[in-house]
Amino acid sequence: MLTGRVNAPEIQTKHGWLNTDRDWTIRDLRGKIMLLDFWTFGCINCQHIVPDLKRLEEEFADVLVVIGVHSAKFDAEKRNETIKQAIRKFGITHPVVNDADFKLWDQYGIKAWPTIVLIDPNGKVIGQHVGEGVYEKVQPYLLRTKEEFKETLNYDPVRFHVEQPVSSTLYFPSKLIHDKEGNIYLADSGHNRILKLNQHGQILETIGSGKQGFTDGNYNEATFYEPHGLALCNNTLYIADSKNNAIRKADLETKTVTTIAGTGELEYYFDDDKLGEPVNPNSPWDLLVFDNHLYIASAGNHQILRMHLGTEKVLRFAGNGREALYDSSLLEAGFNQPSGLTRHDHILYVADAEASAIRTINFDTGQVRTIVGHGLFDFGDEDGNLEDALLQHCVGLTRIDSDIYIADTYNGKIKVLDTSRKRIRTLTEGLHEPNDLTFLNGQLWVTSTNSHQLFKIDLNTGEKEEVVVVG
């Protein structure tokens, strides 16, 4: 925490407010302790502090007002509609002001996401904290401030108009795979469940009660918290239970779910930490089974982990834990929120979302290479030669023959990486944050996450056909 006694700059921008039915000013909230959360919705570290903010809001409900300041990194994150979807997705219940031009970011001297700023009941800035671990850092300050201003605090509750969830069969669907019989397994992440569908969209089975939680049991009892990546091996479905920081497995015969890795807590490993020792996933986002191992895109710690299917021990495989676009040997290379995995022969392809990059890991040589992407702040929407192509926060991959199909998420497009010609082209566009894709019976199945839809796409024409999920 950095302490000071300066007047808090006003919190108005020309881009407007969300999750509230009115604009707010520092003066409006005099008598309250204010916490400003500077965030951008694609940032995994920003997502990590959401539970901390909720905990503080509940504990100090009488005196604390949290205001989200959304200072977008990516172009697609600047729009009110996409921010509104993120508010719903993460269950945020406080107002958010759109700081698309970084006006408030600059006025408050912010340098990184996430950063929180504390403002006392007189409108003075009294502290700033960068990064995670918000509850432990901030809670003592709130106690101290509450005691110091106990005679002048406004204890009347402030009520906000909050965005309500959309009522739909699918709610923020994300990753998907298919089995040998042609059935689809789909992570219905906003409903905290996994669906088994036939090719007509009929729900055959539901894995998970739909409640947010972290409990094992039969399909009706088990609970998840925003599941994403899926992988099949024989009669086992592996599930990346992202916000529980865990790997779960569903036994498709006994219809039960068990936890095989992760405690629910966020854990970090850097450089030489825990090499050769079991580790826990950190916001696991995608999974892939190959050669008796489960590969885990551990987005929150910028690493690829590997679990032996027999021992179910999870070890570090690639990434030094630091966020960087850095090519090198397995444990020296740097990743940037890896979120998608696919494989072709001896090459593992990684969608490295925050760098808008496609990375490769060579299983034979142990080398990590970047084939698309230039850095954390280099993104766009450019097809062409790989060295010139630009993507925007890509999170999904699948392979068809020697081509890699990419969910170019923030561009709303599906792109094709031709590995032989070393070029990228657009197959289709007009999707709302496509998250993943799988190839089944000559068509590409794609999740359009923010429109809560599932599509089939013709590989020749790029034409989309919605698969209406029922049952």
C-alpha positions in Angstrom: 0.0 0.0 0.0 1.1 3.5 -0.8 -0.4 6.1 1.5 -1.2 9.8 0.7 -3.7 12.5 1.3 -4.5 13.9 -2.1 -7.9 14.7 -3.5 -9.3 11.9 -5.6 -9.7 12.9 -9.2 -13.3 12.8 -10.4 -14.5 9.5 -11.9 -16.5 10.7 -14.9 -15.6 9.7 -18.5 -17.3 10.3 -21.9 -17.8 6.6 -22.4 -20.4 6.1 -19.7 -21.4 3.8 -16.9 -22.5 0.2 -16.7 -24.2 -2.0 -14.1 -26.0 1.1 -12.7 -28.9 3.3 -13.7 -27.0 6.6 -13.1 -23.6 8.2 -13.2 -21.6 8.6 -10.0 -19.2 11.2 -8.7 -16.8 11.3 -5.8 -19.0 13.9 -4.2 -22.1 11.6 -4.5 -20.3 9.0 -2.4 -18.9 11.3 0.4 -19.2 9.6 3.7 -18.4 6.2 2.2 -15.1 4.4 1.8 -14.5 3.9 -1.9 -12.4 1.3 -3.7 -11.7 1.8 -7.3 -10.8 -1.4 -9.2 -8.8 -0.7 -12.4 -9.2 -3.8 -14.6 -9.6 -5.1 -18.1 -11.8 -8.1 -18.6 -9.4 -10.4 -20.6 -6.7 -10.2 -17.9 -6.7 -13.3 -15.8 -5.2 -11.5 -12.8 -8.1 -9.1 -12.9 -10.5 -12.1 -12.8 -8.6 -13.6 -9.9 -9.4 -10.6 -7.6 -13.2 -10.7 -8.2 -13.8 -13.1 -5.3 -11.7 -10.8 -3.0 -13.7 -7.8 -4.0 -17.0 -9.7 -3.4 -15.7 -10.7 0.1 -14.8 -7.1 1.0 -18.2 -5.9 -0.3 -20.0 -8.3 1.9 -17.8 -7.7 5.0 -18.0 -3.9 4.8 -21.5 -3.7 3.2 -22.4 -0.7 5.4 -19.5 1.6 4.6 -17.7 0.4 1.4 -18.6 1.2 -2.2 -16.6 -0.6 -5.0 -16.4 1.1 -8.4 -14.9 -0.8 -11.3 -12.8 1.3 -13.7 -12.5 -0.6 -16.9 -9.4 0.6 -18.7 -9.3 -1.7 -21.7 -6.2 -3.3 -23.1 -7.7 -4.7 -26.3 -9.8 -2.8 -28.8 -12.6 -5.3 -28.4 -12.6 -4.6 -24.6 -13.4 -0.9 -25.1 -17.0 -1.4 -26.1 -19.8 -1.0 -23.6 -21.6 -4.1 -24.8 -18.6 -6.4 -24.4 -17.9 -4.9 -20.9 -21.5 -5.6 -20.0 -21.1 -9.2 -21.0 -18.0 -9.5 -18.8 -19.9 -8.0 -15.9 -22.6 -10.7 -16.3 -20.0 -13.4 -16.9 -18.1 -12.6 -13.7 -21.1 -11.8 -11.5 -20.0 -8.3 -10.8 -22.6 -6.4 -8.7 -21.0 -2.9 -8.4 -21.0 0.0 -11.0 -18.4 0.0 -13.7 -17.2 3.1 -15.6 -15.8 2.7 -19.1 -12.3 4.3 -19.1 -11.7 3.4 -22.8 -9.3 6.3 -23.4 -7.3 5.8 -20.2 -8.3 9.2 -18.8 -8.9 7.9 -15.2 -5.9 5.5 -15.6 -3.6 8.5 -16.2 -5.2 10.8 -13.6 -4.7 8.1 -10.9 -1.2 7.2 -12.1 -2.0 3.6 -12.7 0.7 1.4 -14.3 -0.7 -2.2 -14.4 -3.8 -4.4 -14.2 -5.2 -4.9 -11.7 -4.7 -2.0 -9.4 -7.0 -0.9 -6.7 -7.2 2.6 -5.1 -8.7 3.4 -1.7 -10.5 6.7 -1.1 -11.5 7.8 2.4 -15.0 9.3 3.3 -13.6 12.8 2.7 -12.7 12.1 -0.9 -8.9 11.7 -0.3 -6.8 9.0 -1.8 -5.3 7.0 1.0 -3.8 3.9 -0.7 -3.0 1.9 -3.8 -2.3 -1.8 -4.4 -1.1 -3.5 -7.5 -1.7 -7.1 -8.3 -3.5 -10.0 -6.6 -3.9 -10.7 -2.8 -6.3 -7.8 -2.5 -8.3 -9.0 0.5 -5.3 -9.6 2.8 -3.8 -6.2 1.9 -7.0 -4.1 1.9 -9.0 -5.5 4.8 -6.8 -4.1 7.6 -6.9 -0.6 5.9 -10.7 -0.8 5.8 -10.9 -1.7 9.4 -8.6 1.2 10.3 -10.4 3.7 8.1 -13.8 2.6 9.5 -12.6 3.2 13.0 -11.0 6.5 12.2 -14.1 7.9 10.5 -16.7 6.2 12.6 -18.4 9.5 13.6 -18.8 10.8 10.1 -19.3 7.7 8.0 -22.5 7.2 6.0 -24.0 3.9 7.1 -27.0 4.0 4.8 -26.8 1.4 2.0 -26.2 2.5 -1.6 -28.3 0.4 -4.0 -27.2 -0.1 -7.6 -29.1 -1.4 -10.6 -27.3 -4.6 -11.5 -27.2 -6.3 -14.9 -29.4 -9.5 -14.7 -28.3 -12.8 -16.2 -29.7 -13.6 -19.7 -32.2 -16.5 -19.7 -30.9 -19.0 -22.3 -30.2 -22.7 -22.6 -26.5 -22.0 -23.0 -24.8 -19.3 -20.9 -21.3 -18.3 -22.0 -20.5 -21.7 -23.6 -16.7 -22.2 -24.0 -14.7 -25.3 -24.8 -16.0 -28.3 -26.6 -14.9 -31.8 -27.9 -16.5 -34.8 -29.4 -16.3 -38.5 -28.7 -16.0 -41.4 -31.2 -19.7 -41.8 -31.5 -20.1 -38.2 -32.7 -21.5 -36.8 -29.4 -20.4 -33.3 -28.3 -19.2 -32.5 -24.8 -19.7 -28.8 -24.2 -18.6 -26.6 -21.2 -21.6 -24.5 -20.4 -19.4 -22.3 -18.3 -21.9 -19.7 -17.2 -24.2 -22.4 -15.9 -21.3 -24.2 -14.2 -22.0 -27.5 -15.9 -20.9 -29.8 -18.8 -23.5 -30.9 -21.4 -23.4 -34.0 -23.6 -25.2 -33.3 -26.9 -26.0 -35.3 -30.0 -25.4 -33.7 -33.4 -28.9 -32.2 -33.5 -28.3 -30.3 -30.3 -30.3 -32.5 -28.0 -29.0 -32.6 -24.5 -28.3 -36.3 -23.6 -26.7 -35.8 -20.2 -25.8 -33.0 -17.8 -22.7 -33.2 -15.7 -23.1 -30.9 -12.6 -26.0 -29.5 -10.7 -25.5 -26.0 -12.2 -24.7 -24.5 -8.8 -21.4 -22.7 -8.3 -19.3 -24.7 -6.0 -16.5 -27.2 -5.6 -18.0 -30.6 -4.6 -17.5 -34.1 -5.9 -20.3 -36.7 -6.3 -22.7 -38.0 -8.9 -23.7 -35.9 -11.9 -26.6 -34.3 -10.0 -24.5 -33.5 -6.9 -21.2 -32.3 -8.4 -20.6 -28.5 -8.6 -18.2 -26.5 -10.7 -17.1 -22.9 -11.0 -16.8 -21.8 -14.6 -15.5 -25.0 -16.3 -13.6 -24.6 -19.6 -11.2 -27.1 -21.1 -12.2 -30.7 -21.8 -10.4 -33.9 -22.8 -11.5 -37.4 -23.3 -9.6 -40.6 -22.7 -11.5 -43.9 -22.8 -14.3 -43.6 -20.4 -13.0 -40.6 -18.6 -13.8 -36.9 -19.3 -11.2 -34.5 -17.9 -12.5 -31.1 -17.0 -10.5 -27.8 -16.4 -12.5 -26.3 -13.5 -11.0 -22.9 -14.1 -12.2 -20.7 -11.3 -11.7 -23.6 -8.8 -8.1 -23.9 -10.0 -8.7 -27.7 -10.3 -8.7 -30.6 -12.7 -11.8 -32.8 -12.3 -12.6 -36.1 -13.9 -16.0 -37.5 -14.8 -16.3 -41.2 -15.0 -18.7 -41.8 -17.9 -19.7 -45.2 -16.7 -20.3 -44.6 -13.0 -21.6 -41.0 -13.7 -19.5 -39.5 -10.9 -17.1 -36.5 -10.6 -13.9 -36.5 -8.6 -11.2 -33.9 -8.1 -7.7 -35.1 -9.1 -5.6 -31.9 -8.9 -6.0 -28.5 -7.2 -7.2 -27.3 -3.9 -9.3 -24.4 -5.0 -6.5 -22.0 -4.0 -4.3 -19.9 -6.4 -0.7 -21.1 -6.3 2.2 -19.8 -8.3 5.5 -21.3 -9.4 8.4 -19.4 -11.0 11.8 -20.3 -12.5 13.1 -23.3 -10.5 10.1 -23.6 -8.0 8.8 -27.1 -7.5 10.6 -28.6 -10.5 9.9 -32.4 -10.5 7.4 -32.0 -7.7 3.6 -32.1 -7.9 2.0 -28.6 -8.4 -1.5 -27.3 -8.6 -3.2 -25.7 -11.7 -3.9 -21.9 -11.7 -7.0 -21.0 -13.8 -6.6 -24.1 -16.1 -8.2 -23.1 -19.4 -7.7 -26.0 -21.8 -6.7 -29.6 -21.8 -5.2 -32.1 -24.3 -4.5 -35.8 -23.9 -1.4 -37.2 -25.7 0.9 -40.2 -25.1 -0.6 -41.1 -21.7 -0.4 -37.5 -20.4 -2.8 -34.7 -19.9 -1.5 -31.3 -20.9 -2.9 -28.4 -19.0 -2.9 -24.7 -20.2 -2.5 -23.1 -16.8 -3.5 -19.6 -17.8 -3.1 -17.9 -14.4 0.5 -18.8 -14.0 1.4 -18.6 -17.7 2.5 -22.2 -17.9 1.8 -25.6 -19.5 1.5 -28.4 -16.9 1.6 -32.1 -17.6 -0.3 -34.8 -15.6 0.5 -38.5 -16.0 -2.8 -40.3 -16.5 -1.7 -43.3 -14.4 -0.3 -41.5 -11.3 -2.4 -38.3 -11.8 0.6 -36.3 -10.6 0.7 -32.8 -12.1 4.2 -31.4 -12.9 5.5 -28.3 -14.6 6.2 -28.9 -18.3 6.8 -25.5 -20.0 7.0 -21.9 -19.0 9.0 -20.0 -16.3 5.8 -18.6 -14.8 6.4 -15.0 -15.9 4.2 -13.3 -18.4 6.4 -12.8 -21.5 6.6 -13.7 -25.2 9.9 -15.4 -24.9 11.1 -18.4 -26.9 13.6 -20.8 -25.4 13.8 -24.3 -23.9 10.7 -25.7 -22.1 11.2 -24.3 -18.6 12.9 -21.1 -19.7 10.3 -19.9 -22.2 7.7 -17.3 -21.2 4.0 -17.6 -22.0 1.1 -15.1 -21.8 -2.1 -16.6 -20.4 -2.1 -19.8 -22.5 -5.7 -20.7 -23.2 -6.0 -23.2 -26.1 -4.2 -26.4 -27.1 -4.1 -28.7 -30.1 -1.5 -31.0 -31.6 -0.1 -32.1 -35.0 2.4 -34.9 -34.9 5.2 -34.0 -32.5 4.1 -30.3 -32.2 1.9 -28.9 -29.5 0.2 -25.7 -30.6 -0.7 -23.1 -27.9 -3.1 -20.2 -28.2 -1.2 -17.6 -26.1 -4.1 -15.2 -25.5 -2.7 -12.1 -23.9 0.1 -11.8 -26.5 -2.4 -12.7 -29.3 0.1 -15.3 -30.3 0.3 -18.9 -31.6 3.2 -20.7 -30.0 4.6 -24.2 -30.7 6.2 -26.7 -28.3 8.3 -29.4 -30.1 8.0 -32.6 -28.1 11.2 -34.0 -29.7 13.5 -31.0 -29.2 11.9 -29.4 -26.1 11.9 -26.0 -27.8 9.2 -23.3 -27.6 8.7 -21.1 -30.7 6.4 -18.2 -31.7 4.9 -18.6 -35.1 2.4 -15.7 -34.9 2.6 -12.7 -32.6 5.1 -10.1 -31.6 4.4 -9.1 -28.0 1.9 -8.4 -25.2 0.6 -5.2 -26.8 0.9 -6.2 -30.5 -2.5 -7.2 -31.7 -4.9 -6.5 -34.6 -6.8 -8.2 -37.4 -4.4 -8.9 -40.3 -4.3 -12.0 -42.5 -1.4 -13.0 -44.7 2.1 -14.3 -44.1 2.7 -15.5 -40.6 5.3 -12.8 -39.8 2.8 -10.1 -40.7 -0.4 -11.6 -39.4 -2.1 -10.2 -36.4 -4.7 -11.8 -34.0 -6.6 -10.3 -31.1 -6.7 -12.4 -27.9 -7.1 -15.9 -29.5 -8.2 -18.6 -27.0 -9.1 -21.7 -29.1 -7.4 -24.1 -31.5 -8.1 -27.3 -33.4 -6.3 -29.1 -36.1 -7.7 -30.4 -39.4 -5.0 -32.2 -41.4 -2.0 -29.8 -41.5 -4.2 -26.7 -41.0 -4.7 -25.1 -37.5 -8.1 -23.5 -37.1 -8.0 -20.5 -34.6 -10.8 -19.0 -32.6 -9.6 -15.4 -33.0 -11.8 -14.5 -30.0 -11.8 -10.7 -29.8 -11.9 -10.3 -33.6 -15.0 -12.5 -33.6 -13.6 -14.6 -36.4 -12.4 -18.1 -37.2 -9.0 -18.1 -39.0 -7.0 -20.8 -40.7 -3.3 -21.2 -40.3 -1.9 -23.0 -43.3 1.3 -24.6 -41.9 2.6 -25.6 -45.3 2.2 -22.1 -47.0 2.8 -20.3 -43.7 -0.2 -18.0 -44.1 -3.3 -17.1 -42.2 -6.7 -16.4 -43.8 -10.2 -15.7 -42.4 -12.8 -18.5 -42.8 -15.8 -16.7 -41.1 -16.6 -13.7 -39.1 -19.5 -12.2 -37.1 -19.2 -14.4 -34.0 -19.3 -13.0 -30.5 -16.1 -14.1 -28.8 -15.7 -17.5 -30.3 -13.9 -19.6 -27.6 -13.3 -23.0 -29.1 -13.8 -25.3 -32.1 -13.8 -29.0 -33.0 -14.1 -30.8 -36.3 -16.9 -33.3 -36.7 -18.4 -34.9 -39.8 -16.9 -32.4 -42.2 -18.0 -29.4 -40.3 -16.4 -27.1 -37.8 -18.4 -26.7 -34.5 -17.8 -23.4 -32.8 -18.9 -21.8 -29.6 -20.0 -18.1 -29.8 -19.6 -17.4 -26.2 -21.0 -14.0 -25.7 -24.1 -14.7 -27.8 -24.7 -18.0 -25.9 -24.8 -20.0 -29.1 -23.3 -23.0 -30.8 -22.6 -23.1 -34.6 -21.6 -25.4 -37.4 -19.4 -23.8 -40.0 -18.9 -25.0 -43.6 -15.2 -25.4 -44.3 -15.5 -24.3 -47.9 -17.9 -21.3 -47.7 -17.6 -20.3 -44.1 -21.4 -20.3 -43.8 -22.7 -20.6 -40.3 -25.6 -22.7 -39.1 -26.8 -22.4 -35.5 -27.2 -25.6 -33.6 -30.2 -25.0 -31.3 -29.6 -26.7 -28.0 -32.7 -28.3 -26.5 -33.7 -30.7 -23.7 
